[in-house]
């Protein structure tokens, strides 16, 4: 996979985006979300236990992000926000993904795998103290996940359906760190990918959809302030 570089957004673009988001607050906003203000900080890892003993820690190298069927994303955005950032009268659901280069695991057998992420900020306009975060298999090629932008119903659906790798209760307090141990299905799929010579392995994540919440427009302001990572340049590495 080629090296990927995150595009820098100007302050003017950020102001415009915030204005658009605040405009939606007239609908009476409601946000239910995890991993707000997230970005690539080298803590997005997959710790893999090996049958021969020991473990290996894989890093996304910045190959991570979110997809929506209706909300446009940009190439290079490493934010892995998941959930509904806007009001339920006009929802914009996002699902996230993490991609790992597994080429160095060729010939190995995996006994366990744990996805590690930085928690950053969670939101619940309905007053929940935690969100249920679920992981799934991903069939979309890694290059398509990471090196294209825009919207895609097919990719969005792929990230939150199919084989379940487990569901986890994630507290909304942050920042912090979370570790999600893949279930037997996830470990089996990882072993199959390694045995088949696949170079990259992706994991999709979602919150329950639809998400019911009590209106509170202030959440949209928080989103506009940076949930989607509108500013900055980050180099994205790929395998």
C-alpha positions in Angstrom: 0.0 0.0 0.0 1.4 3.4 -0.9 2.2 6.1 1.6 -0.7 8.3 2.4 -0.6 11.9 3.4 -3.4 13.7 5.2 -4.6 16.8 3.4 -4.4 20.0 5.5 -7.7 22.0 5.8 -7.4 25.7 6.1 -8.9 27.6 9.0 -11.4 29.2 6.6 -12.7 25.7 5.7 -13.0 24.8 9.3 -15.0 27.9 10.1 -17.3 27.2 7.1 -17.8 23.6 8.3 -18.6 24.6 11.8 -21.1 27.1 10.5 -22.8 24.4 8.5 -22.9 22.0 11.4 -24.3 24.7 13.7 -27.0 25.3 11.2 -28.3 21.8 11.7 -28.8 22.5 15.4 -32.1 24.1 14.4 -33.4 20.5 14.1 -32.8 19.9 17.8 -29.5 18.0 17.9 -28.9 14.6 19.4 -25.5 13.0 19.4 -24.5 9.5 20.5 -20.9 8.8 19.8 -17.5 7.4 20.7 -13.9 8.5 19.9 -14.6 12.2 19.2 -11.4 14.3 18.5 -9.6 11.1 17.7 -6.6 10.9 15.3 -3.6 8.7 14.6 -1.4 8.8 17.6 0.4 5.4 17.1 -1.8 3.8 19.8 -4.2 2.1 17.4 -2.8 -1.4 17.5 -3.5 -5.1 17.1 -1.7 -7.2 19.7 -1.4 -10.7 18.4 -0.5 -13.8 20.5 1.4 -16.5 18.6 1.2 -20.3 19.0 4.9 -20.5 19.1 5.0 -18.2 22.1 5.3 -14.4 22.5 3.3 -11.7 20.8 3.5 -9.1 18.1 2.1 -5.6 18.2 0.9 -4.3 14.8 0.2 -0.6 14.2 -2.3 0.9 11.7 0.4 3.3 10.5 -2.5 5.7 10.1 -4.6 3.4 8.0 -7.8 4.1 10.0 -10.8 6.3 9.8 -14.6 6.4 9.2 -17.2 6.0 6.5 -20.7 7.2 6.1 -23.4 6.5 3.5 -24.4 10.2 3.6 -21.7 12.3 5.2 -18.7 13.1 3.0 -15.2 12.1 4.3 -11.8 13.3 3.0 -8.8 11.2 2.0 -6.2 11.3 4.8 -8.6 11.8 7.7 -7.4 9.6 10.6 -10.3 10.4 12.9 -12.1 7.1 13.8 -15.3 8.8 15.2 -18.2 6.3 15.3 -21.9 7.0 15.9 -24.3 9.8 15.1 -22.8 13.3 15.3 -25.9 15.2 14.3 -29.6 15.2 15.3 -31.9 12.3 14.8 -34.2 14.3 12.5 -31.3 14.3 10.0 -28.9 11.6 11.2 -25.4 11.2 9.8 -24.2 7.8 11.0 -20.5 7.0 10.9 -18.7 3.6 11.2 -15.0 3.3 11.7 -12.2 0.9 10.6 -8.7 -0.1 11.4 -6.3 -1.7 8.9 -3.2 -3.7 9.8 -0.3 -5.0 7.7 -0.1 -8.7 8.5 2.5 -9.7 5.9 5.1 -10.3 8.6 2.9 -12.9 10.2 3.1 -15.3 7.3 3.7 -18.8 8.5 2.5 -18.0 12.0 -0.6 -19.2 13.8 -2.5 -16.6 16.0 -4.0 -17.7 19.3 -5.5 -14.3 20.2 -5.8 -10.7 19.0 -6.7 -7.5 20.8 -7.5 -4.2 19.2 -6.2 -1.3 21.2 -7.3 2.3 20.7 -7.2 5.7 22.5 -10.7 6.5 23.8 -10.7 10.3 23.4 -14.2 11.8 23.9 -17.6 10.1 24.0 -21.0 11.7 23.7 -24.5 10.9 24.8 -27.3 13.4 24.6 -29.6 10.8 26.1 -27.6 10.7 29.3 -26.0 7.3 28.9 -22.7 6.7 30.7 -21.4 4.2 28.1 -21.9 3.1 24.5 -22.0 -0.4 23.0 -19.3 -0.7 20.4 -19.4 -3.7 18.1 -16.6 -5.0 15.8 -17.1 -6.8 12.5 -15.3 -8.4 9.6 -14.5 -6.2 6.6 -14.5 -7.4 3.0 -13.7 -4.1 1.4 -10.1 -4.0 0.1 -7.7 -2.1 2.4 -6.7 0.2 -0.5 -10.3 1.2 -1.1 -10.9 1.8 2.6 -7.9 4.0 3.1 -7.1 5.7 -0.1 -10.5 6.9 -1.2 -12.9 9.5 0.2 -16.5 10.7 -0.2 -19.5 8.6 0.8 -20.3 4.9 0.2 -23.3 3.0 1.3 -21.6 -0.3 0.5 -18.5 0.4 2.6 -20.6 1.8 5.4 -22.8 -1.3 5.5 -19.6 -3.6 5.3 -18.1 -2.0 8.4 -21.1 -2.8 10.6 -22.5 -6.1 9.3 -21.4 -9.6 8.6 -19.3 -11.7 11.0 -19.3 -10.3 14.6 -15.9 -10.0 16.3 -17.5 -9.0 19.6 -19.4 -6.2 21.4 -18.0 -4.1 24.2 -19.2 -1.6 26.7 -17.2 1.6 26.4 -17.4 4.3 29.1 -17.9 7.8 27.8 -15.4 9.4 30.1 -12.0 10.2 28.5 -9.4 10.4 27.4 -8.2 6.9 28.2 -7.5 3.7 26.4 -9.6 0.7 25.5 -8.7 -2.9 24.5 -11.1 -5.1 22.6 -10.2 -8.8 22.5 -11.5 -10.3 19.2 -13.7 -13.4 19.7 -13.0 -16.8 18.2 -14.5 -15.8 14.8 -12.1 -12.8 14.6 -9.1 -14.9 15.4 -10.1 -17.5 12.9 -10.5 -14.9 10.2 -7.1 -13.4 11.0 -5.5 -16.9 10.7 -7.3 -17.5 7.4 -6.0 -14.2 6.1 -2.5 -15.0 7.1 -2.7 -18.5 5.6 -4.1 -17.1 2.4 -1.3 -14.7 1.9 -3.4 -11.6 2.5 -1.2 -8.6 3.3 -3.8 -6.5 5.2 -6.5 -7.2 7.7 -9.2 -4.7 8.5 -11.7 -4.5 11.4 -14.9 -2.5 11.2 -16.7 -0.9 14.2 -20.2 0.5 14.8 -22.7 1.7 17.5 -26.3 0.4 17.5 -28.3 2.0 14.7 -30.6 3.8 14.9 -29.5 5.6 18.1 -32.2 7.1 20.2 -31.4 10.3 22.1 -32.8 13.4 23.7 -32.2 16.7 21.7 -29.3 18.9 22.7 -27.8 21.2 20.0 -24.6 21.8 22.0 -23.3 18.5 20.8 -23.1 19.8 17.2 -20.9 22.7 18.4 -18.5 20.1 19.9 -18.5 18.2 16.7 -17.8 21.4 14.7 -14.9 22.2 17.1 -13.0 19.1 15.9 -14.7 15.7 16.2 -14.1 15.0 12.5 -10.4 16.2 12.5 -10.9 19.1 10.1 -7.4 20.6 10.7 -3.9 19.5 10.5 -1.6 17.4 8.4 -0.6 13.9 9.3 1.5 11.5 7.4 -0.2 8.1 6.8 1.9 5.0 6.5 0.9 1.9 4.7 2.3 -1.5 4.3 
